[in-house]
Structures are given as structure tokens and as C-alpha cells.
Amino acid sequence: MGIFVTPMFWLLYGGLYTFLLFVSGVIAIPAGHLGRRRGKRLGGRDRGVALFAIVTGWILILLSLLLVLAYAGLSAGLALLADPA
């Protein structure tokens, strides 16, 4: 049952998760830049954490774009399989 339900769950709600990944990345990048600027004023404290937020934000955006491509490829593949001609 789990082998069947898990892919169906991702197909039904995958767009929501992809959107949330993208939004989290878009929020993390400016927050990381603000943290680096604040860390510079405080003498370099927690600048590494802010850099981690920037890198993580870019990775989240990249993963969300890869997921969009995967969904498009899956849709195109299923369309080819369902084509009666």
C-alpha cells in the first residue's frame, strides 16, 4: 500500500511542496544577507550561519526548479503513454 500511496501523495501535493521550497529559498537569501551585514557590525559574530542561510537558499531554489522540470517531464511522459495514436 505504501509503495502505491507515496508517489500518489507526491503527485497530488508536489506542487505545494515545490512552491514552499521556492518561497523558503527566496526568504533565506535576503535574510542571510541581512545577517551577514549585522554580523559585520557586531564584529563578525554568526556570519557563518548567515552564509549557510544564503547557500541553503540557493540550493532550495535550485531544487525547486529541478522539481518543476521533473514534474514537466513526468507529465510529458504520461501524456506519451496515454496517447492513443
mmCIF file as gemmi writes it, N, C-alpha and C atoms, coordinates in Angstrom:
data_model
loop_
_atom_site.group_PDB
_atom_site.id
_atom_site.type_symbol
_atom_site.label_atom_id
_atom_site.label_alt_id
_atom_site.label_comp_id
_atom_site.label_asym_id
_atom_site.label_entity_id
_atom_site.label_seq_id
_atom_site.pdbx_PDB_ins_code
_atom_site.Cartn_x
_atom_site.Cartn_y
_atom_site.Cartn_z
_atom_site.occupancy
_atom_site.B_iso_or_equiv
_atom_site.pdbx_formal_charge
_atom_site.auth_seq_id
_atom_site.auth_asym_id
_atom_site.pdbx_PDB_model_num
ATOM 1 N N . MET Axp A 1 ? 0.826 -1.184 0 1 0 ? 1 A 1
ATOM 2 C CA . MET Axp A 1 ? 0 0 0 1 0 ? 1 A 1
ATOM 3 C C . MET Axp A 1 ? 0.88 1.261 0 1 0 ? 1 A 1
ATOM 4 N N . GLY Axp A 2 ? 1.943 1.244 0.793 1 0 ? 2 A 1
ATOM 5 C CA . GLY Axp A 2 ? 2.821 2.415 0.875 1 0 ? 2 A 1
ATOM 6 C C . GLY Axp A 2 ? 3.546 2.693 -0.423 1 0 ? 2 A 1
ATOM 7 N N . ILE Axp A 3 ? 3.859 1.642 -1.173 1 0 ? 3 A 1
ATOM 8 C CA . ILE Axp A 3 ? 4.539 1.828 -2.457 1 0 ? 3 A 1
ATOM 9 C C . ILE Axp A 3 ? 3.632 2.557 -3.436 1 0 ? 3 A 1
ATOM 10 N N . PHE Axp A 4 ? 2.338 2.341 -3.343 1 0 ? 4 A 1
ATOM 11 C CA . PHE Axp A 4 ? 1.387 2.994 -4.236 1 0 ? 4 A 1
ATOM 12 C C . PHE Axp A 4 ? 1.008 4.384 -3.734 1 0 ? 4 A 1
ATOM 13 N N . VAL Axp A 5 ? 0.835 4.548 -2.422 1 0 ? 5 A 1
ATOM 14 C CA . VAL Axp A 5 ? 0.326 5.79 -1.863 1 0 ? 5 A 1
ATOM 15 C C . VAL Axp A 5 ? 1.368 6.907 -1.898 1 0 ? 5 A 1
ATOM 16 N N . THR Axp A 6 ? 2.623 6.599 -1.633 1 0 ? 6 A 1
ATOM 17 C CA . THR Axp A 6 ? 3.65 7.637 -1.564 1 0 ? 6 A 1
ATOM 18 C C . THR Axp A 6 ? 3.822 8.403 -2.877 1 0 ? 6 A 1
ATOM 19 N N . PRO Axp A 7 ? 3.958 7.739 -4.029 1 0 ? 7 A 1
ATOM 20 C CA . PRO Axp A 7 ? 4.052 8.524 -5.275 1 0 ? 7 A 1
ATOM 21 C C . PRO Axp A 7 ? 2.771 9.293 -5.576 1 0 ? 7 A 1
ATOM 22 N N . MET Axp A 8 ? 1.633 8.737 -5.234 1 0 ? 8 A 1
ATOM 23 C CA . MET Axp A 8 ? 0.376 9.454 -5.475 1 0 ? 8 A 1
ATOM 24 C C . MET Axp A 8 ? 0.304 10.71 -4.609 1 0 ? 8 A 1
ATOM 25 N N . PHE Axp A 9 ? 0.775 10.614 -3.37 1 0 ? 9 A 1
ATOM 26 C CA . PHE Axp A 9 ? 0.801 11.769 -2.476 1 0 ? 9 A 1
ATOM 27 C C . PHE Axp A 9 ? 1.679 12.868 -3.059 1 0 ? 9 A 1
ATOM 28 N N . TRP Axp A 10 ? 2.856 12.499 -3.583 1 0 ? 10 A 1
ATOM 29 C CA . TRP Axp A 10 ? 3.76 13.488 -4.168 1 0 ? 10 A 1
ATOM 30 C C . TRP Axp A 10 ? 3.177 14.073 -5.447 1 0 ? 10 A 1
ATOM 31 N N . LEU Axp A 11 ? 2.454 13.264 -6.215 1 0 ? 11 A 1
ATOM 32 C CA . LEU Axp A 11 ? 1.838 13.796 -7.428 1 0 ? 11 A 1
ATOM 33 C C . LEU Axp A 11 ? 0.716 14.767 -7.096 1 0 ? 11 A 1
ATOM 34 N N . LEU Axp A 12 ? -0.028 14.485 -6.039 1 0 ? 12 A 1
ATOM 35 C CA . LEU Axp A 12 ? -1.148 15.352 -5.682 1 0 ? 12 A 1
ATOM 36 C C . LEU Axp A 12 ? -0.684 16.654 -5.032 1 0 ? 12 A 1
ATOM 37 N N . TYR Axp A 13 ? 0.286 16.563 -4.122 1 0 ? 13 A 1
ATOM 38 C CA . TYR Axp A 13 ? 0.696 17.728 -3.347 1 0 ? 13 A 1
ATOM 39 C C . TYR Axp A 13 ? 2.12 18.179 -3.654 1 0 ? 13 A 1
ATOM 40 N N . GLY Axp A 14 ? 2.728 17.654 -4.687 1 0 ? 14 A 1
ATOM 41 C CA . GLY Axp A 14 ? 4.103 18.012 -5.015 1 0 ? 14 A 1
ATOM 42 C C . GLY Axp A 14 ? 4.259 19.466 -5.4 1 0 ? 14 A 1
ATOM 43 N N . GLY Axp A 15 ? 3.258 20.024 -6.052 1 0 ? 15 A 1
ATOM 44 C CA . GLY Axp A 15 ? 3.317 21.435 -6.427 1 0 ? 15 A 1
ATOM 45 C C . GLY Axp A 15 ? 3.361 22.345 -5.216 1 0 ? 15 A 1
ATOM 46 N N . LEU Axp A 16 ? 2.616 21.988 -4.18 1 0 ? 16 A 1
ATOM 47 C CA . LEU Axp A 16 ? 2.624 22.781 -2.943 1 0 ? 16 A 1
ATOM 48 C C . LEU Axp A 16 ? 3.993 22.729 -2.283 1 0 ? 16 A 1
ATOM 49 N N . TYR Axp A 17 ? 4.58 21.534 -2.21 1 0 ? 17 A 1
ATOM 50 C CA . TYR Axp A 17 ? 5.905 21.406 -1.602 1 0 ? 17 A 1
ATOM 51 C C . TYR Axp A 17 ? 6.966 22.134 -2.422 1 0 ? 17 A 1
ATOM 52 N N . THR Axp A 18 ? 6.848 22.062 -3.72 1 0 ? 18 A 1
ATOM 53 C CA . THR Axp A 18 ? 7.803 22.762 -4.574 1 0 ? 18 A 1
ATOM 54 C C . THR Axp A 18 ? 7.681 24.27 -4.379 1 0 ? 18 A 1
ATOM 55 N N . PHE Axp A 19 ? 6.468 24.759 -4.298 1 0 ? 19 A 1
ATOM 56 C CA . PHE Axp A 19 ? 6.251 26.191 -4.055 1 0 ? 19 A 1
ATOM 57 C C . PHE Axp A 19 ? 6.826 26.606 -2.705 1 0 ? 19 A 1
ATOM 58 N N . LEU Axp A 20 ? 6.602 25.79 -1.681 1 0 ? 20 A 1
ATOM 59 C CA . LEU Axp A 20 ? 7.142 26.121 -0.358 1 0 ? 20 A 1
ATOM 60 C C . LEU Axp A 20 ? 8.665 26.07 -0.335 1 0 ? 20 A 1
ATOM 61 N N . LEU Axp A 21 ? 9.274 25.152 -1.086 1 0 ? 21 A 1
ATOM 62 C CA . LEU Axp A 21 ? 10.733 25.128 -1.21 1 0 ? 21 A 1
ATOM 63 C C . LEU Axp A 21 ? 11.24 26.426 -1.826 1 0 ? 21 A 1
ATOM 64 N N . PHE Axp A 22 ? 10.576 26.845 -2.901 1 0 ? 22 A 1
ATOM 65 C CA . PHE Axp A 22 ? 10.995 28.064 -3.591 1 0 ? 22 A 1
ATOM 66 C C . PHE Axp A 22 ? 10.841 29.291 -2.692 1 0 ? 22 A 1
ATOM 67 N N . VAL Axp A 23 ? 9.707 29.397 -2.009 1 0 ? 23 A 1
ATOM 68 C CA . VAL Axp A 23 ? 9.474 30.549 -1.13 1 0 ? 23 A 1
ATOM 69 C C . VAL Axp A 23 ? 10.472 30.562 0.024 1 0 ? 23 A 1
ATOM 70 N N . SER Axp A 24 ? 10.771 29.39 0.585 1 0 ? 24 A 1
ATOM 71 C CA . SER Axp A 24 ? 11.757 29.33 1.672 1 0 ? 24 A 1
ATOM 72 C C . SER Axp A 24 ? 13.132 29.783 1.196 1 0 ? 24 A 1
ATOM 73 N N . GLY Axp A 25 ? 13.499 29.396 -0.023 1 0 ? 25 A 1
ATOM 74 C CA . GLY Axp A 25 ? 14.776 29.839 -0.576 1 0 ? 25 A 1
ATOM 75 C C . GLY Axp A 25 ? 14.811 31.334 -0.812 1 0 ? 25 A 1
ATOM 76 N N . VAL Axp A 26 ? 13.702 31.865 -1.322 1 0 ? 26 A 1
ATOM 77 C CA . VAL Axp A 26 ? 13.643 33.303 -1.59 1 0 ? 26 A 1
ATOM 78 C C . VAL Axp A 26 ? 13.701 34.095 -0.285 1 0 ? 26 A 1
ATOM 79 N N . ILE Axp A 27 ? 13.165 33.559 0.78 1 0 ? 27 A 1
ATOM 80 C CA . ILE Axp A 27 ? 13.224 34.243 2.078 1 0 ? 27 A 1
ATOM 81 C C . ILE Axp A 27 ? 14.612 34.095 2.71 1 0 ? 27 A 1
ATOM 82 N N . ALA Axp A 28 ? 15.24 32.933 2.538 1 0 ? 28 A 1
ATOM 83 C CA . ALA Axp A 28 ? 16.528 32.673 3.191 1 0 ? 28 A 1
ATOM 84 C C . ALA Axp A 28 ? 17.652 33.533 2.631 1 0 ? 28 A 1
ATOM 85 N N . ILE Axp A 29 ? 17.613 33.833 1.344 1 0 ? 29 A 1
ATOM 86 C CA . ILE Axp A 29 ? 18.718 34.589 0.742 1 0 ? 29 A 1
ATOM 87 C C . ILE Axp A 29 ? 18.795 36.02 1.289 1 0 ? 29 A 1
ATOM 88 N N . PRO Axp A 30 ? 17.717 36.814 1.238 1 0 ? 30 A 1
ATOM 89 C CA . PRO Axp A 30 ? 17.833 38.164 1.821 1 0 ? 30 A 1
ATOM 90 C C . PRO Axp A 30 ? 18.066 38.145 3.331 1 0 ? 30 A 1
ATOM 91 N N . ALA Axp A 31 ? 17.476 37.157 4.022 1 0 ? 31 A 1
ATOM 92 C CA . ALA Axp A 31 ? 17.708 37.073 5.466 1 0 ? 31 A 1
ATOM 93 C C . ALA Axp A 31 ? 19.182 36.779 5.756 1 0 ? 31 A 1
ATOM 94 N N . GLY Axp A 32 ? 19.796 35.943 4.946 1 0 ? 32 A 1
ATOM 95 C CA . GLY Axp A 32 ? 21.22 35.661 5.121 1 0 ? 32 A 1
ATOM 96 C C . GLY Axp A 32 ? 22.085 36.88 4.858 1 0 ? 32 A 1
ATOM 97 N N . HIS Axp A 33 ? 21.729 37.648 3.828 1 0 ? 33 A 1
ATOM 98 C CA . HIS Axp A 33 ? 22.494 38.867 3.545 1 0 ? 33 A 1
ATOM 99 C C . HIS Axp A 33 ? 22.338 39.879 4.674 1 0 ? 33 A 1
ATOM 100 N N . LEU Axp A 34 ? 21.132 39.997 5.2 1 0 ? 34 A 1
ATOM 101 C CA . LEU Axp A 34 ? 20.939 40.899 6.342 1 0 ? 34 A 1
ATOM 102 C C . LEU Axp A 34 ? 21.723 40.417 7.557 1 0 ? 34 A 1
ATOM 103 N N . GLY Axp A 35 ? 21.756 39.113 7.763 1 0 ? 35 A 1
ATOM 104 C CA . GLY Axp A 35 ? 22.524 38.549 8.873 1 0 ? 35 A 1
ATOM 105 C C . GLY Axp A 35 ? 24.019 38.783 8.722 1 0 ? 35 A 1
ATOM 106 N N . ARG Axp A 36 ? 24.525 38.682 7.496 1 0 ? 36 A 1
ATOM 107 C CA . ARG Axp A 36 ? 25.957 38.955 7.281 1 0 ? 36 A 1
ATOM 108 C C . ARG Axp A 36 ? 26.274 40.417 7.549 1 0 ? 36 A 1
ATOM 109 N N . ARG Axp A 37 ? 25.379 41.31 7.111 1 0 ? 37 A 1
ATOM 110 C CA . ARG Axp A 37 ? 25.597 42.739 7.359 1 0 ? 37 A 1
ATOM 111 C C . ARG Axp A 37 ? 25.556 43.033 8.861 1 0 ? 37 A 1
ATOM 112 N N . ARG Axp A 38 ? 24.602 42.412 9.562 1 0 ? 38 A 1
ATOM 113 C CA . ARG Axp A 38 ? 24.508 42.612 11.005 1 0 ? 38 A 1
ATOM 114 C C . ARG Axp A 38 ? 25.72 42.003 11.703 1 0 ? 38 A 1
ATOM 115 N N . GLY Axp A 39 ? 26.174 40.851 11.223 1 0 ? 39 A 1
ATOM 116 C CA . GLY Axp A 39 ? 27.355 40.217 11.809 1 0 ? 39 A 1
ATOM 117 C C . GLY Axp A 39 ? 28.603 41.062 11.634 1 0 ? 39 A 1
ATOM 118 N N . LYS Axp A 40 ? 28.689 41.776 10.515 1 0 ? 40 A 1
ATOM 119 C CA . LYS Axp A 40 ? 29.848 42.651 10.296 1 0 ? 40 A 1
ATOM 120 C C . LYS Axp A 40 ? 29.853 43.788 11.323 1 0 ? 40 A 1
ATOM 121 N N . ARG Axp A 41 ? 28.652 44.306 11.629 1 0 ? 41 A 1
ATOM 122 C CA . ARG Axp A 41 ? 28.57 45.375 12.624 1 0 ? 41 A 1
ATOM 123 C C . ARG Axp A 41 ? 28.884 44.879 14.033 1 0 ? 41 A 1
ATOM 124 N N . LEU Axp A 42 ? 28.608 43.594 14.289 1 0 ? 42 A 1
ATOM 125 C CA . LEU Axp A 42 ? 28.845 43.034 15.617 1 0 ? 42 A 1
ATOM 126 C C . LEU Axp A 42 ? 30.217 42.389 15.748 1 0 ? 42 A 1
ATOM 127 N N . GLY Axp A 43 ? 31.087 42.631 14.81 1 0 ? 43 A 1
ATOM 128 C CA . GLY Axp A 43 ? 32.445 42.124 14.909 1 0 ? 43 A 1
ATOM 129 C C . GLY Axp A 43 ? 32.618 40.706 14.381 1 0 ? 43 A 1
ATOM 130 N N . GLY Axp A 44 ? 31.806 40.316 13.427 1 0 ? 44 A 1
ATOM 131 C CA . GLY Axp A 44 ? 31.972 39.02 12.788 1 0 ? 44 A 1
ATOM 132 C C . GLY Axp A 44 ? 31.265 37.874 13.475 1 0 ? 44 A 1
ATOM 133 N N . ARG Axp A 45 ? 30.377 38.186 14.399 1 0 ? 45 A 1
ATOM 134 C CA . ARG Axp A 45 ? 29.675 37.115 15.104 1 0 ? 45 A 1
ATOM 135 C C . ARG Axp A 45 ? 28.561 36.54 14.24 1 0 ? 45 A 1
ATOM 136 N N . ASP Axp A 46 ? 28.47 35.229 14.15 1 0 ? 46 A 1
ATOM 137 C CA . ASP Axp A 46 ? 27.415 34.497 13.431 1 0 ? 46 A 1
ATOM 138 C C . ASP Axp A 46 ? 27.372 34.777 11.933 1 0 ? 46 A 1
ATOM 139 N N . ARG Axp A 47 ? 28.471 35.189 11.367 1 0 ? 47 A 1
ATOM 140 C CA . ARG Axp A 47 ? 28.482 35.409 9.913 1 0 ? 47 A 1
ATOM 141 C C . ARG Axp A 47 ? 28.471 34.09 9.154 1 0 ? 47 A 1
ATOM 142 N N . GLY Axp A 48 ? 29.005 33.038 9.754 1 0 ? 48 A 1
ATOM 143 C CA . GLY Axp A 48 ? 28.989 31.725 9.124 1 0 ? 48 A 1
ATOM 144 C C . GLY Axp A 48 ? 27.578 31.165 9.005 1 0 ? 48 A 1
ATOM 145 N N . VAL Axp A 49 ? 26.763 31.406 10.023 1 0 ? 49 A 1
ATOM 146 C CA . VAL Axp A 49 ? 25.372 30.955 9.979 1 0 ? 49 A 1
ATOM 147 C C . VAL Axp A 49 ? 24.624 31.691 8.88 1 0 ? 49 A 1
ATOM 148 N N . ALA Axp A 50 ? 24.901 32.974 8.729 1 0 ? 50 A 1
ATOM 149 C CA . ALA Axp A 50 ? 24.25 33.749 7.681 1 0 ? 50 A 1
ATOM 150 C C . ALA Axp A 50 ? 24.692 33.275 6.296 1 0 ? 50 A 1
ATOM 151 N N . LEU Axp A 51 ? 25.961 32.94 6.15 1 0 ? 51 A 1
ATOM 152 C CA . LEU Axp A 51 ? 26.437 32.394 4.876 1 0 ? 51 A 1
ATOM 153 C C . LEU Axp A 51 ? 25.777 31.051 4.582 1 0 ? 51 A 1
ATOM 154 N N . PHE Axp A 52 ? 25.588 30.248 5.612 1 0 ? 52 A 1
ATOM 155 C CA . PHE Axp A 52 ? 24.886 28.982 5.456 1 0 ? 52 A 1
ATOM 156 C C . PHE Axp A 52 ? 23.451 29.21 4.979 1 0 ? 52 A 1
ATOM 157 N N . ALA Axp A 53 ? 22.789 30.248 5.484 1 0 ? 53 A 1
ATOM 158 C CA . ALA Axp A 53 ? 21.426 30.569 5.048 1 0 ? 53 A 1
ATOM 159 C C . ALA Axp A 53 ? 21.4 30.97 3.575 1 0 ? 53 A 1
ATOM 160 N N . ILE Axp A 54 ? 22.393 31.721 3.139 1 0 ? 54 A 1
ATOM 161 C CA . ILE Axp A 54 ? 22.46 32.135 1.728 1 0 ? 54 A 1
ATOM 162 C C . ILE Axp A 54 ? 22.66 30.923 0.832 1 0 ? 54 A 1
ATOM 163 N N . VAL Axp A 55 ? 23.605 30.068 1.191 1 0 ? 55 A 1
ATOM 164 C CA . VAL Axp A 55 ? 23.887 28.878 0.379 1 0 ? 55 A 1
ATOM 165 C C . VAL Axp A 55 ? 22.676 27.946 0.37 1 0 ? 55 A 1
ATOM 166 N N . THR Axp A 56 ? 22.055 27.749 1.52 1 0 ? 56 A 1
ATOM 167 C CA . THR Axp A 56 ? 20.88 26.899 1.605 1 0 ? 56 A 1
ATOM 168 C C . THR Axp A 56 ? 19.73 27.464 0.775 1 0 ? 56 A 1
ATOM 169 N N . GLY Axp A 57 ? 19.564 28.773 0.785 1 0 ? 57 A 1
ATOM 170 C CA . GLY Axp A 57 ? 18.519 29.394 -0.023 1 0 ? 57 A 1
ATOM 171 C C . GLY Axp A 57 ? 18.708 29.128 -1.502 1 0 ? 57 A 1
ATOM 172 N N . TRP Axp A 58 ? 19.939 29.256 -1.978 1 0 ? 58 A 1
ATOM 173 C CA . TRP Axp A 58 ? 20.198 28.985 -3.397 1 0 ? 58 A 1
ATOM 174 C C . TRP Axp A 58 ? 19.989 27.515 -3.733 1 0 ? 58 A 1
ATOM 175 N N . ILE Axp A 59 ? 20.355 26.636 -2.818 1 0 ? 59 A 1
ATOM 176 C CA . ILE Axp A 59 ? 20.149 25.203 -3.049 1 0 ? 59 A 1
ATOM 177 C C . ILE Axp A 59 ? 18.653 24.885 -3.099 1 0 ? 59 A 1
ATOM 178 N N . LEU Axp A 60 ? 17.87 25.49 -2.219 1 0 ? 60 A 1
ATOM 179 C CA . LEU Axp A 60 ? 16.428 25.269 -2.229 1 0 ? 60 A 1
ATOM 180 C C . LEU Axp A 60 ? 15.798 25.752 -3.536 1 0 ? 60 A 1
ATOM 181 N N . ILE Axp A 61 ? 16.241 26.901 -4.024 1 0 ? 61 A 1
ATOM 182 C CA . ILE Axp A 61 ? 15.714 27.405 -5.295 1 0 ? 61 A 1
ATOM 183 C C . ILE Axp A 61 ? 16.092 26.461 -6.429 1 0 ? 61 A 1
ATOM 184 N N . LEU Axp A 62 ? 17.33 25.995 -6.444 1 0 ? 62 A 1
ATOM 185 C CA . LEU Axp A 62 ? 17.766 25.061 -7.482 1 0 ? 62 A 1
ATOM 186 C C . LEU Axp A 62 ? 16.954 23.766 -7.424 1 0 ? 62 A 1
ATOM 187 N N . LEU Axp A 63 ? 16.745 23.232 -6.223 1 0 ? 63 A 1
ATOM 188 C CA . LEU Axp A 63 ? 15.967 22.006 -6.091 1 0 ? 63 A 1
ATOM 189 C C . LEU Axp A 63 ? 14.522 22.199 -6.534 1 0 ? 63 A 1
ATOM 190 N N . SER Axp A 64 ? 13.943 23.351 -6.226 1 0 ? 64 A 1
ATOM 191 C CA . SER Axp A 64 ? 12.562 23.583 -6.651 1 0 ? 64 A 1
ATOM 192 C C . SER Axp A 64 ? 12.472 23.686 -8.167 1 0 ? 64 A 1
ATOM 193 N N . LEU Axp A 65 ? 13.459 24.297 -8.807 1 0 ? 65 A 1
ATOM 194 C CA . LEU Axp A 65 ? 13.445 24.359 -10.269 1 0 ? 65 A 1
ATOM 195 C C . LEU Axp A 65 ? 13.651 22.978 -10.884 1 0 ? 65 A 1
ATOM 196 N N . LEU Axp A 66 ? 14.499 22.155 -10.272 1 0 ? 66 A 1
ATOM 197 C CA . LEU Axp A 66 ? 14.681 20.781 -10.753 1 0 ? 66 A 1
ATOM 198 C C . LEU Axp A 66 ? 13.401 19.961 -10.584 1 0 ? 66 A 1
ATOM 199 N N . LEU Axp A 67 ? 12.676 20.204 -9.507 1 0 ? 67 A 1
ATOM 200 C CA . LEU Axp A 67 ? 11.409 19.508 -9.31 1 0 ? 67 A 1
ATOM 201 C C . LEU Axp A 67 ? 10.375 19.923 -10.345 1 0 ? 67 A 1
ATOM 202 N N . VAL Axp A 68 ? 10.371 21.199 -10.702 1 0 ? 68 A 1
ATOM 203 C CA . VAL Axp A 68 ? 9.447 21.65 -11.747 1 0 ? 68 A 1
ATOM 204 C C . VAL Axp A 68 ? 9.775 20.948 -13.061 1 0 ? 68 A 1
ATOM 205 N N . LEU Axp A 69 ? 11.053 20.835 -13.381 1 0 ? 69 A 1
ATOM 206 C CA . LEU Axp A 69 ? 11.441 20.11 -14.595 1 0 ? 69 A 1
ATOM 207 C C . LEU Axp A 69 ? 11.06 18.633 -14.508 1 0 ? 69 A 1
ATOM 208 N N . ALA Axp A 70 ? 11.195 18.035 -13.329 1 0 ? 70 A 1
ATOM 209 C CA . ALA Axp A 70 ? 10.822 16.635 -13.158 1 0 ? 70 A 1
ATOM 210 C C . ALA Axp A 70 ? 9.318 16.446 -13.337 1 0 ? 70 A 1
ATOM 211 N N . TYR Axp A 71 ? 8.533 17.373 -12.793 1 0 ? 71 A 1
ATOM 212 C CA . TYR Axp A 71 ? 7.078 17.286 -12.963 1 0 ? 71 A 1
ATOM 213 C C . TYR Axp A 71 ? 6.698 17.452 -14.43 1 0 ? 71 A 1
ATOM 214 N N . ALA Axp A 72 ? 7.358 18.367 -15.112 1 0 ? 72 A 1
ATOM 215 C CA . ALA Axp A 72 ? 7.069 18.562 -16.534 1 0 ? 72 A 1
ATOM 216 C C . ALA Axp A 72 ? 7.442 17.317 -17.333 1 0 ? 72 A 1
ATOM 217 N N . GLY Axp A 73 ? 8.575 16.721 -17.026 1 0 ? 73 A 1
ATOM 218 C CA . GLY Axp A 73 ? 8.977 15.503 -17.711 1 0 ? 73 A 1
ATOM 219 C C . GLY Axp A 73 ? 8.042 14.349 -17.414 1 0 ? 73 A 1
ATOM 220 N N . LEU Axp A 74 ? 7.598 14.251 -16.174 1 0 ? 74 A 1
ATOM 221 C CA . LEU Axp A 74 ? 6.649 13.21 -15.809 1 0 ? 74 A 1
ATOM 222 C C . LEU Axp A 74 ? 5.329 13.393 -16.544 1 0 ? 74 A 1
ATOM 223 N N . SER Axp A 75 ? 4.863 14.63 -16.605 1 0 ? 75 A 1
ATOM 224 C CA . SER Axp A 75 ? 3.613 14.912 -17.32 1 0 ? 75 A 1
ATOM 225 C C . SER Axp A 75 ? 3.755 14.6 -18.806 1 0 ? 75 A 1
ATOM 226 N N . ALA Axp A 76 ? 4.867 14.963 -19.384 1 0 ? 76 A 1
ATOM 227 C CA . ALA Axp A 76 ? 5.072 14.69 -20.814 1 0 ? 76 A 1
ATOM 228 C C . ALA Axp A 76 ? 5.178 13.183 -21.06 1 0 ? 76 A 1
ATOM 229 N N . GLY Axp A 77 ? 5.846 12.484 -20.179 1 0 ? 77 A 1
ATOM 230 C CA . GLY Axp A 77 ? 5.963 11.036 -20.318 1 0 ? 77 A 1
ATOM 231 C C . GLY Axp A 77 ? 4.629 10.332 -20.184 1 0 ? 77 A 1
ATOM 232 N N . LEU Axp A 78 ? 3.826 10.797 -19.213 1 0 ? 78 A 1
ATOM 233 C CA . LEU Axp A 78 ? 2.499 10.2 -19.067 1 0 ? 78 A 1
ATOM 234 C C . LEU Axp A 78 ? 1.598 10.528 -20.23 1 0 ? 78 A 1
ATOM 235 N N . ALA Axp A 79 ? 1.759 11.706 -20.805 1 0 ? 79 A 1
ATOM 236 C CA . ALA Axp A 79 ? 0.97 12.079 -21.988 1 0 ? 79 A 1
ATOM 237 C C . ALA Axp A 79 ? 1.336 11.188 -23.166 1 0 ? 79 A 1
ATOM 238 N N . LEU Axp A 80 ? 2.609 10.87 -23.31 1 0 ? 80 A 1
ATOM 239 C CA . LEU Axp A 80 ? 3.011 9.974 -24.393 1 0 ? 80 A 1
ATOM 240 C C . LEU Axp A 80 ? 2.461 8.555 -24.196 1 0 ? 80 A 1
ATOM 241 N N . LEU Axp A 81 ? 2.443 8.129 -22.943 1 0 ? 81 A 1
ATOM 242 C CA . LEU Axp A 81 ? 1.914 6.798 -22.669 1 0 ? 81 A 1
ATOM 243 C C . LEU Axp A 81 ? 0.408 6.716 -22.895 1 0 ? 81 A 1
ATOM 244 N N . ALA Axp A 82 ? -0.286 7.814 -22.618 1 0 ? 82 A 1
ATOM 245 C CA . ALA Axp A 82 ? -1.739 7.823 -22.734 1 0 ? 82 A 1
ATOM 246 C C . ALA Axp A 82 ? -2.216 8.174 -24.127 1 0 ? 82 A 1
ATOM 247 N N . ASP Axp A 83 ? -1.318 8.554 -25.027 1 0 ? 83 A 1
ATOM 248 C CA . ASP Axp A 83 ? -1.699 8.942 -26.376 1 0 ? 83 A 1
ATOM 249 C C . ASP Axp A 83 ? -2.172 7.707 -27.156 1 0 ? 83 A 1
ATOM 250 N N . PRO Axp A 84 ? -3.401 7.734 -27.643 1 0 ? 84 A 1
ATOM 251 C CA . PRO Axp A 84 ? -3.919 6.543 -28.327 1 0 ? 84 A 1
ATOM 252 C C . PRO Axp A 84 ? -3.347 6.351 -29.746 1 0 ? 84 A 1
ATOM 253 N N . ALA Axp A 85 ? -2.767 7.391 -30.315 1 0 ? 85 A 1
ATOM 254 C CA . ALA Axp A 85 ? -2.268 7.282 -31.7 1 0 ? 85 A 1
ATOM 255 C C . ALA Axp A 85 ? -0.903 6.761 -31.704 1 0 ? 85 A 1
